[in-house]
Amino acid sequence: MTKVVVHSGVCGFSVTVTAEKGKDKKILISLETECEMVEKMAEEISVMDMMAVFTRFLDNPVYRSASKHLKHVTCPVPGGILKAMEAEAGFALPKDVSIIFLKDEKSPGESKK
């Protein structure tokens, strides 16, 4: 079983994603959250083919579900779901990812005045 927590940002919602190998190359997905939009996604993607992690964005069942239910296109939850699936399937090592905003710093190569 693989678990990841996605902190979505300013909306204040977190999602705990649990991915567990099932039979016939399936991954069972559970999403624990207070976000109603993600809860709707959970109904559609509770059983996924593990090869979905190799599907293009527009054809990917996780992103297709997200496009129907999530209002915010920048929500990091779909990527977190796929990362959990990828690790559970053994296609990648479990490694943390992050998005970090840099504040009051100069860009590389920009002179400091």
N, C-alpha and C positions, 0 to 999 in steps of 0.2 A: 504494500500500500504506500502511496505517495501523497503527502499533504503539503499544500502551499497556502500561504496567507497573502492576499493582495489587498493593500491599503490603497484605495482608489483616489485619495486626494481630498480636495476641498469639499466634496459632497459628504465626507465623514463616514462613508460606509466601508466596511472591510468585508472580504469574502474569504472563507476557508474552503479551498477546493480539495476534495479527496478523490484520487484516481486509484482504481483497483482493477487488476487484471481479472477478466472474466473468462468464459469459454469462447472458443472459436475466434480468437484474436480480437475480442471485444474488451473495451475499457469501460468500467462502470464509474460514472461521474456523480458526485454529490457536491452541492453548493450550499454552504451555510452562510446566510446573510440576512440583513434586515432590508436590503434593497429589493423593492417589489419588481423592478425590471429584471434583475438577475434571477429572481425566483421564477419568473416566467420562462427564462432561458432554461433553467434547470429541468423543467418539465420536458423540454424538447431534446435535450442532449444527455439524458441520464445513461444511455447506453450508446457508446461510440465505437466505430471500427478503429483499431489502433493506427491504421494507415492514414487516417484523416489528418495526422500531423504533417503529411507530405502533400496535402491538397492545396492548390492555389487559393489565394485570398477569396476571390469571388465565388469559388466553388466549395470553399471550406464550410462544413456544416456548423461549426462553432461561430464563425464570422457571419454566416447567413442568419443564424438565430439571433446573434447580436444586432444585426441590421434591422430585424423586425421588432426587437424589444428594448434596446438601449437608446436613449435619447442623445447621449453624448458620445460622439465618434471617437473621442480620445480616451474613453474608459479602458484601463489596462486589464480588466478582467478576462476578456477573451484570450489574450496572449498568455495570461497566467494559467488558464485552463489548459491550453495547448502545451505549455511548458510542463505542467504536471503529467499530462498524458504521455508526452515524449519521454520523460524520465521513467515513468511506470512501465512503459513498453520496452525500456532498455535501449532506446535510440540515442539517448544523450545522458550524460552525468547530471545529477541534480546540482545546479549551480545558481546562486542568487543572481538576480538582475535588478537594475535600478534605473530610475530617471532622476537626475539631480539638477536642480536649478542653481546656477551660479549667480550670486548677487554681488554687486559692487566690485566685480573683478574685470580686469582688462582682458580682451581677447588675446590669444597667442600672437605674438608679433606686433601688437599694438604698443606704441611707446607710452610710457608713463610720464605724465607732465606734472 
